[in-house]
Amino acid sequence: CLPGTRTEILGAVINWANGDAMLPDYPDHLRSIGNKKRILWLCGVAGSGKSSIAMSVALEAQEKGYLGAYYRFDRANQGRLKPSNLFTTIAQQLAHKRKATDTFETIVAACEDLPQISTSPSQQLQDLFLPLLNSLSMTAALIVIDAVDESGSIGARQGILRCLAELEVSLPPYVQILVTSRYESDVQ
């Protein structure tokens, strides 16, 4: 964000990312998913600054050493539009940031041995992403998933949202996920 802009909501998201489970009341823009409050959904209309806030939070987390991964769906980049790239890319970033060479090789082997992992976000979640998260020794990790509304068709978005709902109950305690999207009827 530009200096001095969106300070209130940006501060609330940064405080949440730093472990403050209490969010100010922003019912139109911020919603926790589930009871554990480790997945936060930032929503708004096009041009309202969601991606700027997500990037600012990611940069703050990177500076403080707890950014696990950043993934942005992008209509202009076909490779960044595919839901099938979401969890494999995040797993790769987590392994790379933790310099876990053996873990990275495990990710590559898993994708080669089980072709369905490379195309199914649900399989990626169960067979690759969650085992990776549970094997890393970290004290805090923020994962930012920006622009879920640009992740393809309604069916593709619903698959990602189902995965995120599953994640809420099985995330290791040190992981938080910030998700951004426009208001779309299938995302709400």
Disulfide bonds with the S-S distance in Angstrom:
none
